[in-house]
Amino acid sequence: VGAPTQDYHRYKSVICVGGGIGVTPFASILKDVVHLWEDNRCLNCDHVRHPSSFQIQKLYFHWVTRGQESLSWFEETMNQISKMDRDNVIETHQYLSTVVLGGEENTSQLKMFQEFVHEQTGKDFVSGLSTKQLTHFGRPDWDMVFSEAKVKHPGEEVGVFCCGPHELEEVLNEMCKKYSSSQAGGTVFDFHSEKFA
């Protein structure tokens, strides 16, 4: 885990955003969490008791990628998280940014089919992952992501960690400024950028 992302454990709520191969530092964070949970899992019932050193109450993981095949890079870790995270601490969002479906009607039909398959099999047929959240088509709506986080985490300092293209970093830094409030009960989004080579 790189220098900026080492601070993730300081926050109760964290937003991690990886663009393309920039997902690598966050894959390490997710693997750290899985190992921590494995060490604190009841062998009889599979329940995970979070140790007192684990400060995170909510981790939002957003990964924007162009290629569907990339979604399988750390399939095992993502599936483990989905299975072990009974308290819904980690919320994962995968975005397939290159999907152009020729209109909202086609997107709606594909989403309905995706939801049906997920309901029947527990798998997202787009990513192949057995996660609670389905792969999104297109780019994230960052205004929606940050406005929802602001509502869910009033009065908190939320760590926002990004590793990806410079344009993505700029957008997220601006979102942090736009949605932060220094007023009593306001949410502060603390931006961290990671360079991955």
N, C-alpha and C positions, 0 to 999 in steps of 0.2 A: 504494500500500500504506500503510495507516494506521500510526500510531505503535507500538502494541503488536506488530502483525504484522511490523514491520521487524526485530524480533529473531529471526525464525524461523531465519535462517542461522547463529545462534550454536550451535545444537544439532545433534548427530548424528542424533537421532531426534525427530520432530515429529508431533503429532496436531493436525490442524486440523478444527474442527467448525463448520459453518455451518447456521443454522436459517432456512429460507425465504430472504428477500432478504439475510440475513446471510452468504450465500455470497460476496457481492461482493468483500470483501478477499482471500478465498482464491482466487477466480478470478484476481485479479491476481498472487498468488504463483505459481499454476500457470502462468500466461502468462509470468512472469519465468523460470521453470524451462525452459519450452519454448524461449524465445528464447536462453537460455544454451546449451541443448543444440543448437539450430540452429547457433549460432556455433561449436560444437565437434564437428560431425557430419562424418564422412568422406563425401565426395561419391561415392566409388566403391562403398562397401559399406553406407552408412547407419549405421554404428556410431558411437555417441557416446562420446567420451573425456571423462570428467568433469574439468574443470579443478581445480587444487589449491585454488582459492578456494571450491569447492563442498563444504561440510562435511557436508551432509545425506547420511546413509546410508540412512535410511528415513523416508518421509513418509506418514502415514495421513491420508487426506482423507475425512471423513464429512459428508454433506450430507443434512439432514432437510428434506423439503418435502411440502407437502400436495397439490400439483397435478402431475399427470403432465407437463403441458405445460412446466412449469418446468425439467424435466430437459434440455431442449434449449437452454437459455440460453447455454451455452458448449460446445456439442457439438463444434465444430471443435477446441478446445483439448484436450478430454478424449480425442478420437480420436487427436490428435497424440501425446499422452502415451503412450497405449496402444501406439502403433506404435513410438515411439522408445525407450521404457523397457525395453530388453532385460535390464537388470540388476534389474528389479523394485524399483526405488527407491521408486516411488510406488504406493500401494495405495488405490484409490478405492472408496468405499461410498456408494451413493445409497439413501436410504430414502424410500419413498412411504408417509407416515404415515397417510393417510386410507383405505387399502385395508382394507375389512372384507369378508372373503370367506365368512362364514358357516360357520366351523369349520375345523379343522386338515386334514380330508380335502380340502376344496376348495383350500386353500393348497398342500398337497402336490401335487395334480394340476397346479395352475398353475405351481408351481416346476419340476415335471418337464417340462412343455411349454416353459417358459422355457429350461431347460437344453438341451433337444433343439434348439430353434431356434438357440440360441447356438452349439452344437456344429456345426450344419450351415452356419450363415451367418456366424458370428463377431460377430453383433449381438445385443444385448439388446433384444427386441421391446418391452419396457416403456418403456425410456428412449430407444431408437433409437440408443444409443451402441455403438461398436465397442470396448468396453473388456474387460479380462480378468475383472472382477468384475461380477456381475449385481445388478440393483436388488433391494433387500430390501423386504419388505412389512411395514408396521408401524414401530414405533419401535425405536431401537437398544437392545441389551442392554448398557448401559454397564459393568456389572460384568464381563461377559465381555470387552469391549473392553479395559478396564484390566488385568484379570488376565492376559490374553494378552500385552499390552504389557510388563507387569512380568516375565513369564517370558522374553520375547524380548530384553529390554534390561536385564539385571542390572547393577547398578553404574553406571548411566547417569543423567544428568539429562535427562528428556524434556520438551520444550516442549509445552504444551497451550494451543492458541489457540482462542478461541470468539468467535463473533459471531452473536447471535441473541436470542431472547426471554430475559427475565430469569430465567425458570424454568429454562431450559436452562443458563444460566450458573451458577445455584445448584447444579444437579445435578452439573455437571462440576467445579466447585470442590470439592464434597464428595467426589467420586470421587478427585480429586488428593490430598486429605488422607487418605482411606481407604487408598489403595494406595501411598502414599509410605512409604519406610522409610529412616531415617537410619543404620541398621546398615551395617557393611562389606558391600559387594556388593549393597546394597539399591538399588532404583530410586526416584528422586525425580521426581515429576511437578510441573512448574513451571507454574502456571496464569496465563494472560494473557487479559484480556477486552477486546474491541474493541467500541466503540459505532459503529453505522452508522446514519446518518439519511438 
